Every structure is written in structure tokens, then in C-alpha cells.
Amino acid sequence: MAKNQRQYKIAKILQSNAVYSQGQLVELLASQGIVATQATVSRDLDELGAIKVKSGGGQSIYAIPELPKDQTSTQEHLKRVLGDWVVDVVASSVFVMVRTPPGCAHVVASALDRSQMDGLLGTVAGDDTVLILADETIGGTGLAKEIVRLAGMDEEF
């Protein structure tokens, strides 16, 4: 099963079940024929932006906030996404173009949009390309340098 399909199933499970632990989530996935380790579930929960909230009984359960645009990415999540999916970065004026494998641009754009990165005004994602608008104070080159650094790439600007 592809990661995005597994994450979709996790989101559905969290909507309809009170999930108290990652182990419980692994079991619920297994009951649907989906094999996943606790480490995989942990990464999936992080990438989905899942948080622990108090249930009616006072126990903490996993939930995904309803407004994804209001979620923020952690620095570690952003590094992981950029390191996994960014294959090329090009800068110009106040623009940065990021290349990804086919079908992955939206993942990178979403992580960047939620990162609250200084100088990043917004993104537009295609299939394998993300166009990023930088503010004039940092410019495209400055923002590209930061993206390259976070992605762990060896490119220079």
C-alpha cells in the first residue's frame, strides 16, 4: 500500500475511533489488512499533522485538526519532506522553482506553506514542480539557499 493511501486510512480511522496510542492505531490498521510498524505510524501521524487532544473522558486521543491551512510544520518535518522529495532548486529574482519526482510537488508545497518560513509568501504546486514566491527582503536566491540547506543538498547559489 502506498504511503498516501495508508495516511488516508489513518485519517479515516482517527475520525471514527478514539485512538489513544500508536500501538492501538497499528492494530486498527492491521484489522483492515494494512501492515505498518509503530515507527511508520509515528511518521505518518507527524506528516498528517495529528495532535493529541483531551477526549470527553479526560484521556488524550489523536486527532487531525480540521483546518489544514492552520497547521504548522515542525522544522524536522520540513527537513524530512524536503530531503525526501526535492531533487532540484533554481532561483530567480523573487521566485524559487523546486523540482520533485512526478506527483510529489503538492507534498513539498504543503510543507512549505505550513512552515512559516521567513521570506516565503506562498507556493503553487504542479505535478513535479513547486513555484515559490519570496518576499523582496530575502529574494529568490536567499530563500533557495535555505531550502537547499534544509533539504541537505550540495548546491550553491
C-alpha positions as CSV (number, residue, x, y, z in Angstrom):
1,M,0.0,0.0,0.0
2,A,1.3,3.4,-0.9
3,K,2.1,5.9,1.8
4,N,-0.6,8.4,0.8
5,Q,-3.2,5.6,0.8
6,R,-2.1,4.5,4.3
7,Q,-2.2,8.0,5.6
8,Y,-5.8,8.4,4.1
9,K,-6.8,5.3,6.1
10,I,-5.2,6.6,9.2
11,A,-7.1,9.9,8.9
12,K,-10.4,8.0,8.4
13,I,-9.6,5.8,11.5
14,L,-8.9,8.9,13.6
15,Q,-12.2,10.4,12.5
16,S,-14.2,7.4,13.6
17,N,-12.3,6.0,16.6
18,A,-10.8,7.2,19.8
19,V,-7.2,6.3,19.3
20,Y,-5.1,6.5,22.5
21,S,-1.8,5.2,21.3
22,Q,0.3,4.4,18.2
23,G,0.1,0.7,19.1
24,Q,-3.6,0.8,19.0
25,L,-3.5,2.5,15.6
26,V,-1.2,-0.2,14.3
27,E,-3.8,-2.8,15.5
28,L,-6.7,-0.9,13.9
29,L,-4.7,-0.7,10.6
30,A,-4.0,-4.4,10.8
31,S,-7.7,-5.2,11.3
32,Q,-8.2,-3.6,7.9
33,G,-5.4,-5.6,6.4
34,I,-2.8,-2.8,6.4
35,V,0.6,-3.8,7.8
36,A,2.5,-0.9,9.4
37,T,5.1,-0.6,12.1
38,Q,4.9,1.8,15.0
39,A,7.7,3.8,13.6
40,T,5.9,4.2,10.3
41,V,2.6,5.2,12.1
42,S,4.6,7.7,14.1
43,R,6.0,9.3,10.9
44,D,2.5,9.2,9.3
45,L,0.9,10.9,12.3
46,D,3.6,13.7,12.1
47,E,3.1,14.2,8.4
48,L,-0.7,14.3,8.8
49,G,-0.3,17.0,11.5
50,A,-2.0,14.8,14.1
51,I,-2.1,16.1,17.6
52,K,-3.2,14.7,21.0
53,V,-6.4,16.2,22.4
54,K,-8.4,15.5,25.5
55,S,-11.4,13.3,25.0
56,G,-14.6,13.6,26.9
57,G,-13.3,11.2,29.5
58,G,-10.1,13.2,30.0
59,Q,-7.8,10.9,28.2
60,S,-5.6,12.0,25.3
61,I,-6.5,10.8,21.8
62,Y,-5.1,11.5,18.4
63,A,-6.9,14.0,16.1
64,I,-6.2,15.8,12.9
65,P,-7.1,19.5,13.0
66,E,-10.0,20.3,10.6
67,L,-8.3,23.3,9.1
68,P,-5.1,22.1,7.4
69,K,-4.2,25.6,6.4
70,D,-3.9,26.5,10.1
71,Q,-1.5,23.6,10.8
72,T,2.2,24.4,11.0
73,S,5.1,22.1,10.1
74,T,7.8,21.4,12.5
75,Q,11.4,22.1,11.4
76,E,12.1,18.3,11.5
77,H,9.0,17.6,9.3
78,L,10.1,20.2,6.8
79,K,13.6,18.8,6.7
80,R,12.3,15.3,6.1
81,V,9.9,16.3,3.4
82,L,12.5,18.5,1.6
83,G,15.2,15.8,2.0
84,D,12.9,13.1,0.7
85,W,11.3,14.9,-2.3
86,V,13.3,17.9,-3.5
87,V,15.6,17.0,-6.5
88,D,16.5,20.4,-7.8
89,V,16.2,24.1,-6.8
90,V,16.5,27.1,-9.1
91,A,16.2,30.8,-8.1
92,S,15.4,34.0,-9.9
93,S,14.5,37.4,-8.6
94,V,11.8,36.7,-6.1
95,F,10.9,33.2,-7.4
96,V,12.2,29.8,-6.5
97,M,11.4,26.7,-8.5
98,V,11.7,23.4,-6.8
99,R,11.6,20.1,-8.7
100,T,10.3,16.9,-7.2
101,P,9.6,13.4,-8.6
102,P,6.3,13.2,-10.5
103,G,3.2,13.5,-8.3
104,C,5.1,14.9,-5.3
105,A,5.0,18.6,-5.7
106,H,1.9,19.1,-3.5
107,V,3.6,17.4,-0.6
108,V,6.5,19.8,-0.7
109,A,4.3,22.8,-1.3
110,S,2.0,21.9,1.6
111,A,5.0,21.5,4.0
112,L,6.5,24.8,2.8
113,D,3.1,26.6,3.2
114,R,2.8,25.4,6.7
115,S,6.4,26.0,7.7
116,Q,6.0,29.8,8.4
117,M,9.5,30.1,6.8
118,D,10.8,33.7,6.9
119,G,10.5,35.3,3.4
120,L,8.1,32.7,1.9
121,L,4.9,34.3,0.7
122,G,3.3,31.3,-0.9
123,T,3.6,28.3,-3.2
124,V,1.9,27.0,-6.3
125,A,2.3,23.2,-7.0
126,G,2.0,21.3,-10.2
127,D,2.8,17.7,-10.7
128,D,6.6,17.8,-10.3
129,T,7.3,21.5,-9.8
130,V,6.6,24.0,-7.0
131,L,6.8,27.7,-7.7
132,I,7.6,29.7,-4.6
133,L,7.2,33.5,-4.2
134,A,9.7,35.0,-1.8
135,D,9.4,38.5,-0.3
136,E,11.8,41.1,-1.6
137,T,13.9,41.3,1.6
138,I,15.1,37.7,1.2
139,G,14.6,37.3,-2.5
140,G,14.6,34.1,-4.5
141,T,18.3,33.3,-4.0
142,G,18.1,33.7,-0.2
143,L,15.0,31.5,0.0
144,A,16.6,28.9,-2.3
145,K,19.7,28.8,-0.2
146,E,17.5,28.0,2.9
147,I,15.5,25.3,1.0
148,V,18.8,23.7,-0.2
149,R,20.2,23.8,3.3
150,L,17.1,22.2,4.8
151,A,17.0,19.5,2.1
152,G,20.6,18.6,2.8
153,M,21.6,19.3,-0.8
154,D,25.1,20.3,-2.0
155,E,24.0,23.0,-4.4
156,E,25.4,26.6,-4.3
157,F,23.8,29.9,-5.2
